[in-house]
Amino acid sequence: MQDELPIAATLTAKIDRPIVLIGLMGAGKSTIGRRLAKVIERDFVDSDDEIERSAGCSISDIFSIHGEPIFRDLEQRVIFRLLEHKNLVLATGGGAWMQDHIREKIKEHALSIWLHADLDILVERVEKRSHRPLLEHGDKREILSDLIAKRYPVYQEADMCIHTSDEQHESVVEKVIHRLNEQGDAQHVA
């Protein structure tokens, strides 16, 4: 990671818009996002955490009490507000990119990175946590497999894709920084 720090220091100057991480639950958006933000000296926000703060209750409660449409409305309002901050790494919920308005707003105002993970990795990671409303009823592997079939073709619209696996988080952050640097050099991202 030490070799990447000089590259990381130049990224904020090259990329003057938010960096948004997309992908399925368990892809590592929050963990990678937090570490990436620290290395490139940006603020980090997880949109799900921000939604919970705004609503005053958990995402599971929003889903069970108000339903998914209310959650998606809150999600859109929170993400639109967060995209106003250029010095930000934003981890979004897995379904955010699937909303046309959110996807278009991110494309217009941010640089999107899809953290792509294979099914086995996702299943292993989500087994460790029980707070995922979409996985509460049914077989997690089957649900994730269905989500992959529906969402991965749309996730491909992201500005870049970073494949993740069982590797260390630092290694994934290095890959992201390398790709961001290439993106900044190639397009002088502004």
Backbone torsions as a table, in degrees:
resi	resn	phi	psi	omega
1	MET	NA	-27.7	-178.5
2	GLN	-59.0	-38.7	-179.7
3	ASP	-64.6	-25.6	-176.9
4	GLU	-83.9	-16.4	-174.7
5	LEU	-61.1	-42.6	176.6
6	PRO	-61.6	-37.1	176.4
7	ILE	-63.8	-44.5	-178.3
8	ALA	-61.7	-37.1	-177.8
9	ALA	-63.8	-26.1	-178.5
10	THR	-89.0	-11.0	-173.7
11	LEU	-65.8	-40.3	-177.5
12	THR	-60.1	-36.9	178.1
13	ALA	-70.0	-35.4	-177.9
14	LYS	-78.7	-35.0	-174.4
15	ILE	-118.4	100.6	-175.1
16	ASP	-105.0	42.4	174.8
17	ARG	-144.0	165.3	-178.8
18	PRO	-61.1	152.5	172.7
19	ILE	-107.6	122.1	-175.3
20	VAL	-114.3	126.0	177.9
21	LEU	-97.6	129.2	178.3
22	ILE	-122.7	163.4	178.1
23	GLY	148.6	172.1	-179.9
24	LEU	-71.1	161.5	174.2
25	MET	-58.5	134.8	-178.3
26	GLY	93.2	-4.5	-179.6
27	ALA	-73.3	-18.7	178.3
28	GLY	103.0	18.6	-175.7
29	LYS	-58.3	-45.7	-178.2
30	SER	-70.9	-45.6	-178.3
31	THR	-65.1	-49.0	179.6
32	ILE	-66.6	-42.1	-179.7
33	GLY	-59.1	-45.2	179.3
34	ARG	-60.2	-46.3	-178.3
35	ARG	-69.2	-40.7	178.0
36	LEU	-61.5	-46.7	-179.3
37	ALA	-58.8	-40.6	179.6
38	LYS	-63.6	-45.2	-177.0
39	VAL	-66.5	-40.7	-177.1
40	ILE	-96.9	11.0	173.5
41	GLU	57.1	53.7	174.2
42	ARG	-123.5	163.5	173.4
43	ASP	-75.5	151.4	176.0
44	PHE	-119.9	136.1	173.9
45	VAL	-138.2	135.1	171.3
46	ASP	-97.5	120.0	-175.2
47	SER	-61.4	-33.3	178.2
48	ASP	-64.4	-41.2	176.5
49	ASP	-62.1	-41.5	-179.4
50	GLU	-67.1	-37.3	176.4
51	ILE	-62.6	-44.7	179.3
52	GLU	-62.2	-40.6	177.2
53	ARG	-63.1	-45.4	-178.9
54	SER	-64.2	-40.0	-176.6
55	ALA	-83.8	-21.5	-177.8
56	GLY	75.6	18.6	176.5
57	CYS	-156.7	170.8	-176.6
58	SER	-74.2	161.3	177.1
59	ILE	-63.6	-38.8	176.7
60	SER	-58.5	-41.9	178.1
61	ASP	-66.2	-41.0	178.2
62	ILE	-59.4	-46.9	179.0
63	PHE	-60.3	-47.8	-173.7
64	SER	-75.1	-34.7	-177.5
65	ILE	-86.1	-45.6	-172.0
66	HIS	-107.5	-21.4	179.7
67	GLY	94.9	165.4	-177.3
68	GLU	-63.9	-38.5	179.6
69	PRO	-57.8	-39.2	178.1
70	ILE	-67.8	-41.7	177.1
71	PHE	-58.9	-46.3	-177.6
72	ARG	-63.8	-34.9	176.3
73	ASP	-65.2	-46.4	177.0
74	LEU	-60.7	-43.2	-179.7
75	GLU	-58.4	-46.2	-179.7
76	GLN	-62.1	-46.3	-178.7
77	ARG	-62.9	-42.4	-179.8
78	VAL	-65.6	-47.1	-178.7
79	ILE	-64.0	-42.2	178.2
80	PHE	-58.9	-41.4	179.5
81	ARG	-65.9	-43.9	-177.8
82	LEU	-66.5	-32.0	-178.8
83	LEU	-66.8	-10.0	176.6
84	GLU	-74.4	-13.7	-177.4
85	HIS	-98.6	111.0	-174.8
86	LYS	-71.1	-33.8	-174.9
87	ASN	-89.9	56.8	-170.3
88	LEU	-137.0	141.9	164.2
89	VAL	-109.4	121.9	-174.5
90	LEU	-118.3	122.1	172.9
91	ALA	-95.5	124.4	-179.0
92	THR	-103.1	160.4	173.5
93	GLY	-67.5	158.0	-176.0
94	GLY	-59.6	-28.0	-178.2
95	GLY	-93.1	-8.5	-176.0
96	ALA	-58.9	-47.4	-177.3
97	TRP	-63.4	-20.2	-178.9
98	MET	-78.0	-13.8	178.9
99	GLN	-85.8	120.2	-175.0
100	ASP	-52.1	-46.6	-176.9
101	HIS	-64.3	-40.9	179.4
102	ILE	-67.7	-46.1	-179.0
103	ARG	-59.0	-45.2	-179.3
104	GLU	-65.6	-39.2	179.2
105	LYS	-65.5	-41.6	177.6
106	ILE	-64.2	-44.6	179.1
107	LYS	-59.2	-36.9	-177.1
108	GLU	-76.2	-35.8	-169.3
109	HIS	-117.2	-1.6	-173.5
110	ALA	-145.5	175.6	172.7
111	LEU	-109.7	120.7	-174.7
112	SER	-100.8	138.8	179.0
113	ILE	-128.1	121.3	176.2
114	TRP	-89.7	119.2	172.0
115	LEU	-88.9	103.7	-174.0
116	HIS	-93.5	124.1	177.5
117	ALA	-130.0	145.9	178.2
118	ASP	-74.9	160.5	-176.1
119	LEU	-54.6	-47.0	-177.2
120	ASP	-59.9	-40.8	178.8
121	ILE	-64.3	-45.7	-179.7
122	LEU	-60.8	-46.1	-179.1
123	VAL	-60.4	-45.7	179.7
124	GLU	-58.7	-42.9	-177.0
125	ARG	-72.5	-40.2	-177.6
126	VAL	-75.0	-20.8	176.6
127	GLU	-62.3	-24.2	-176.7
128	LYS	-79.3	-13.6	-177.0
129	ARG	-132.0	149.7	-175.9
130	SER	-117.8	11.6	-173.9
131	HIS	-97.8	26.2	-176.3
132	ARG	-103.8	104.1	-174.7
133	PRO	-56.0	-37.3	-178.1
134	LEU	-71.1	-14.3	-177.5
135	LEU	-107.4	5.7	-175.3
136	GLU	-73.0	-25.3	-175.6
137	HIS	-126.4	103.3	177.9
138	GLY	122.5	179.3	-179.9
139	ASP	-75.9	121.2	-175.6
140	LYS	-60.3	-42.2	-179.9
141	ARG	-61.5	-45.1	-179.5
142	GLU	-65.2	-42.7	179.2
143	ILE	-63.2	-47.0	179.4
144	LEU	-63.5	-38.4	177.3
145	SER	-60.9	-43.1	176.9
146	ASP	-64.4	-40.8	178.5
147	LEU	-64.8	-38.9	176.6
148	ILE	-59.3	-47.0	-178.8
149	ALA	-60.5	-37.6	-178.0
150	LYS	-82.2	-40.3	-168.9
151	ARG	-94.9	-34.0	-175.3
152	TYR	-59.1	-39.1	176.5
153	PRO	-60.8	-31.1	179.2
154	VAL	-82.5	-37.3	176.9
155	TYR	-59.2	-26.5	-179.5
156	GLN	-61.9	-14.6	178.2
157	GLU	-76.5	-5.5	178.9
158	ALA	-62.2	157.4	179.4
159	ASP	-62.1	-34.1	177.1
160	MET	-151.6	159.7	179.7
161	CYS	-124.1	130.8	175.8
162	ILE	-118.2	118.9	178.0
163	HIS	-79.0	131.8	178.1
164	THR	-116.6	158.0	178.2
165	SER	-151.3	-142.9	179.7
166	ASP	-82.5	5.5	-176.7
167	GLU	-68.3	163.6	179.6
168	GLN	-62.4	148.8	179.5
169	HIS	-58.1	-38.2	-179.9
170	GLU	-59.7	-36.8	179.2
171	SER	-65.2	-40.7	178.1
172	VAL	-66.6	-41.7	177.6
173	VAL	-60.0	-42.4	177.2
174	GLU	-59.5	-42.5	178.0
175	LYS	-60.9	-44.2	-179.8
176	VAL	-61.8	-46.8	-179.0
177	ILE	-61.8	-42.8	178.3
178	HIS	-59.5	-47.8	-179.9
179	ARG	-65.8	-38.5	177.2
180	LEU	-63.5	-39.9	178.4
181	ASN	-64.6	-43.2	176.1
182	GLU	-60.2	-44.6	-179.7
183	GLN	-61.0	-44.9	-179.8
184	GLY	-64.4	-41.3	178.9
185	ASP	-66.8	-43.0	-174.8
186	ALA	-70.6	-38.7	-172.5
187	GLN	-118.0	-0.7	-173.6
188	HIS	44.2	59.3	-173.0
189	VAL	-51.1	129.1	178.6
190	ALA	-142.6	NA	NA
